[in-house]
Amino acid sequence: MRVAKLVIAAVALITAVGAVLADVVIPASAAQHAFNDNWPPHARFHDVQYVAMSVLLGAIGLALALGRGATRARVLWAAAVVSTPWLGMFVAALFPGTAVNDPEFADRTASVLGLHAQLFLALVLVALLGVACGLVLRDRSPR
């Protein structure tokens, strides 16, 4: 279960730090998010809310995965908690009238294997969490 915990902890750390970096700190991507002059204040509110929730969910995931007495159930809950913002991206992308990026940034948007880079990252991280859950479920140790 050790490898699974480390994978979940790594995804939790990426979840907690990634949103802050991408949406607030790194100038090129922050200009597309929290500091996008074309966004109304309410859109910025929801972006910063997403950032805060990602930090909190990542921290909760870390505590569940690496905390004392991390049982199989707690580690699985850690994966579920940490997957929330990443799975939410796919739901948001499917909602009518939404877009993964704003039109003014279309020429600066990276894609990987035909997916927006952010959705590709979400797919990879959710897949890693799935593998980690599989490892937890296969672990026959008494914990």
C-alpha positions, -999 to +999 in steps of 0.1 A: +000+000+000+031+022+003+034+029-034-004+037-036-001+062-007+029+079-024+011+081-057-020+096-041+001+120-020+019+131-052-014+138-069-027+156-038+004+178-038-001+186-075-038+193-068-030+217-039-001+235-056-010+233-093-042+254-092-024+282-073+005+282-098-016+280-129-044+303-119-027+329-097+012+328-098+025+320-133+018+352-153+010+336-187-016+313-173-028+336-145-037+361-172-061+335-186-077+329-151-077+350-120-061+381-136-080+379-169-091+415-175-120+403-197-136+383-169-163+398-148-157+399-110-181+370-105-161+347-129-129+356-110-147+348-077-154+313-090-119+308-102-104+318-069-130+296-052-118+267-074-082+274-064-090+275-027-110+243-029-081+226-048-057+236-020-081+223+007-089+191-012-052+184-018-044+190+019-072+167+030-060+141+006-025+143+019-037+140+055-059+110+047-032+092+026-002+099+048-017+105+083-012+081+112-034+051+110-040+054+072-063+024+067-073+010+034-105+030+036-088+062+044-064+059+015-093+052-009-111+082+005-079+103-001-080+092-038-117+101-040-112+135-024-082+144-046-099+133-078-128+158-073-114+189-090-099+168-118-131+150-126-150+183-122-130+196-152-146+170-175-181+178-161-175+215-167-162+209-202-194+190-210-218+217-197-235+237-225-220+271-232-186+264-215-152+263-231-119+250-219-102+282-229-112+318-238-111+326-275-085+353-271-061+326-258-069+299-284-035+305-302-016+300-269-034+269-257-014+237-257-029+204-265-016+169-260-029+140-281-058+162-292-068+172-257-064+206-240-033+202-219-052+208-187-077+180-196-048+158-205-032+164-171-065+157-154-069+124-174-034+113-164-038+122-127-072+104-125-057+074-142-028+074-117-054+076-089-072+047-104-041+026-105-033+036-069-068+025-058-063-008-076-031-013-057-049-006-024-077-030-032-052-057-042-031-053-010-038-082+013-020-068+043-041-067+075-045-029+076 
